[in-house]
Amino acid sequence: MSLADAIVAAGPIPPDTAPRATKKRYSELLSKHLAYELAAELREVGFDPVYPQPGGAGERTFQGGLGPKRVDVTHSDEQHGLLLAISVKSINFAPFGKNLKNRFADLCTEAVTLHMRFPYAVVCAFFAFPVTSSQDGSEGRRISTFVRATRLLATISGRSQHTDPAEKYENITMMLYEPMMCPTASPWLKLVDAETEEEVTVSDYFARLRKIYDQRNPHTRIADVD
């Protein structure tokens, strides 16, 4: 299993001229399959339990500080409540900047809601864009939407202490991917840390999440259960 499998499972991407409902359905499918693959990779590096479960329960709802919040990928237990969360977002169709500010505001609200109730929780975001979002720069806009989104999200990434602002995330990672244009296409993707703008491998990404978690939870470190 891999993150590339999520791109395959989502199927060929509809054209920008497709009906809104068709594009919405594709975005939902991609986010769903990314959540399952992220959860699977977390289990591989030692997190247990992690939802969504293969062929079973999907996203879970937690009572946050501003009310109930559904979370795409979670690790929790009865003693501590929410321990790790990943919110999966994507913008898959041009114009890519149209909904960027709304998604930014949504992410801030999600982080506040979860951190108010679970200040020690490691709350992360995983934001996917197609490769064309990195190619839409112009004379009047010298940086692409993907770069602009990365730099915007960097302002709410890097929450290193449980006392840091609640609207910040412990980690935000961007995924740039080549959508499936036909059923036989080969998927391609790269991951970029929003805070540093550095490309990271998939294995490095999950190792980084585990390191952040272990630093926040010295008495229940994942490394201690290997």
N, C-alpha and C positions, 0 to 999 in steps of 0.2 A: 504494500500500500504506500501511496505517496501523495503529496499535494497535486502533482500532475494528474493523478487519477481523478481528482475532483473536476478538472477541466474537461477530461474525457467524458466523465459521467454527466456533466451538464449538457453535452451535445453541441452541435454546431450553433454558433451565435447567430441570432436573427439580424437582418440588415437594419441600419438606422431608420429605414423607411417603414419598418414593420409596425403593426398596431401596438399601442402602449401596453395592452394586456399581454401581448406576446413577449415583449421585452421585459416586462415585470416578471413574468413566469420564468424566463431565463435567469434573471438576477436572483430570484428566490432559489432556483435549483442550484446555481453555483454556490451561493452562500450555504445552503444545506449540505452539499457535498464537501465543501471546505471544512465545515464544522465537524463532520464525521472523520475526515482525514486528520484534522488537528487533534481531535480527541484520541485517535489511534496512535498518533506519533507521541502524544503525552504519555500514553500507557507504555509505549516502548522505552521511555526514559525513566520510568519508575512511578508515575502517578497512578493512584488507584484509590477509589473508583474515579472514573472520568465519564462525564456525559457530554454528548449523546453516545449511547451504547449501540454497537453494530446490530442492526435489525430490530432494535428495541426503542427504549425511551429516547426522546430527542432533547430539545432545549428544556431547561428547568426554570421555574419561577421562584424568586427569593423575595422576601419582604424587605425592601430597602428603606432608607430614611425618608424618601418621598413617596412611598407606596410600593406595591408589588412591581417587580422587574423581571422580565424573561431574559435569560442569559443563554447565549448560543453554546458555549463550551464551559464546563464547570468541573472543579474538583472541590469536594466538601466532605465534612463528616459531622456526626451528631454532636460532638463535643465542642467544635470550634465554629461550626456553620460554614460559610463560604470561605474558601482558602485561596482559590485561583479561578479567575474568569477570563475568557477571551470573547470579546464582542467582534463579530464578523460583519464587515461592511464592504460594499462594492459600488462603483459607478462604472457601468459597462458600455454606455452609449453616449455619443456626442450630442450636444456640446457638454464636455466632461465637467466644466466648471459651473454649470448651471445650478446644481444641487449641492455644491461643495460646502457652502456656508451652512446650509441646513444640516448636513451630515456632521459638520463640526459641532454645531450646537447640540445635536442629538447625543454625540459622544460625551460632551461635557456633562449633560444631564445624567447620562447613564453612570458615569464615574462618580458623580456626587451622590446619586441615589444609593449606589453600592457601598461607597466608602463611608457614608454617614453611619450605616448600620454595621459595616465590617471594616473598620479603619486599617486593620492589619492585612486585609486581603490583597493579594497580588492581582490587580485588575489590568488587563491588557487589551489592545485592539489590533485587529488584523484587517487591513484595508486593501482591496484588490482593484486594480485598474488594467484595462487592456493596453497593449503596447502602443496603440495609436494615440493614447493620452500623453505619451512622451514625445510625440512627433508633431504636436499642434502649435508649436511656437511660430511667431511671425515677426515682421518688422515692428509692429506695434506692441507685441507681447513677446519679449525675448526669451522667456522661459516657458517651458511646456506646463500644461495643467498638472502633470504628474509631479514635476519638481515643485510647483507652487503648492500642491496639496501636501507634499512631504514636509516642506518648510512650515506650513501652517500647523500641521499636526505635531511638529517638533515642539511647539510652544506648550503643548499639554502632555508631553512625554517625559520620562525620566523621574518619576516620583520615587525617590530613594528611601524616604523615611515615612513611617505611618502618620507623622504629624504634618507632612507636606500638604499643600492644597488638595482638597478632595476632588476637584475637577481634573486633576492630572492623572495620567496612567503610568503604571510602573514601566510599561513598554508599549510602544506602537511600532508595528512593522508593516511596511508596504509590500504588496505583491504586484509586480508587473508581469503580465502573462500574454501569451499569444493565443487568442481564442481558437477553438476548433472551427474551421471554415467548412469542413466536410468530415464525414465519419472516419475517413482514413488518415486525417492529418495527424502530425506528431506534436504533442503539447510542448510548450516551452515556458519557463518562468524564471524570474529572479526575485530575490527578497532584498529589501533595503531598510535598514534601521532608520526610522524617521529622525531620531535625535542627532545622529552622526552623519546621515546620508551615505553611510558605507554599505556596500553590498555584503550580504552574509549568506552562507550556505544554509540549506535546510537543517542540517545536523547542528550547525553552530547556533541557529535560531532556537532550537529546542534545548540545547545545552545552556543557552543564555537564560531562558525562562526558568530552568531548573536552578541555576545559580542564584537568580533573583529570589526565587522561592526559599531556597536554603538560607540565604542571608536574612530573610524576614522571619524565618521559622527555625532558629538554631536548635530547638529542642525536638523538632520533628522533621529533621532534614531528610529529603529524599535520598541523598547520598548514603545515609546510614542504613538504608534497607536494601542496598544492592546485594 
